[in-house]
Amino acid sequence: MPYTQEIVDELNMLVRYNLSTTQEGIKVHKKEAAADIVAATKRLYEKGLVTQEDGGYLTHLGHEAAEQAQTLLTLLHPA
């Protein structure tokens, strides 16, 4: 099954999180962010990966997913 644009948008949100600390979250402002980013963040919340519909902090599962997403991005786009 290929990645859908929705999955790509969710992965792009996950790689924005700073994994070196659990004290740093992300706030997606509905009035300022693109609609696809707002929707992706809401889906991550519905999947239990972030603590708030507009971002917040990564859950334990979200932290694992973000680690995997960042690792995959590094493998596919080496410096």
N, C-alpha and C positions, 0 to 999 in steps of 0.2 A: 504494500500500500504506500503510495507516495505521500509526501508531506503536503497538506493543504495550506492555503494562505493563512487560515486561522491558527494552525499549529505553528507556522513560522512566526506569526505575530506573538504568540505566547512564548515561544523560545526566545525571541528578541526581548521580551520583558524580563524573562528569568535571568538572562545574561547581564542585565543592568544592576542586579543586586550585588552588593559587596559581601563576599562570603567570608571575609576575614573577621567579621564581627556580627553578632546577633542583635546589636543595639542600633543598627542603621536600617531604616525602612525606605520605602518609596511612596510618594503621594502623587497620584495621577489626578490632575485638575481637569474636570470635565469641560470646563469652558476654554481651557488652553490646549489640551491634548487632542491629537487627531482621534477621530471616531474609532478607528481600528485599534488604537492603543487602549482606549477606554474599554472597548468590548473585550479585548484580550485579557485585560486585568480583571474584569468581571468574571470571565470564564475561569481564570486561575483561582479566584476566590470560590467559585462554585465547585471546583475540583478539590478544594481543600489545600491548595498550595500556598496561598497568602491569607493573612488574617483579616483583611478588610476588602470590601468590594472595590475600593479605589486604591488598592495596593497594600499599604501597611508593611508588616514584617512577613518573612517567610515562615511557614510552619516547618515542622521537622521534615515532612514529606516534600515540601517546597524546597527546602535547603538541599535535599538529596537530588531533586530534579534540576535545580540550578547548577549544582556541581556537575552533573552529567551534561547539561546543555553547554556549560562553559568548556568542559573537556572536549566535547564534540567540536565546538567552534574552533578550539585551538588545533585539533587534529586536522580539520578541513581547511584551515586558513593559517598555516604556520608562518611565523615571522621570518 
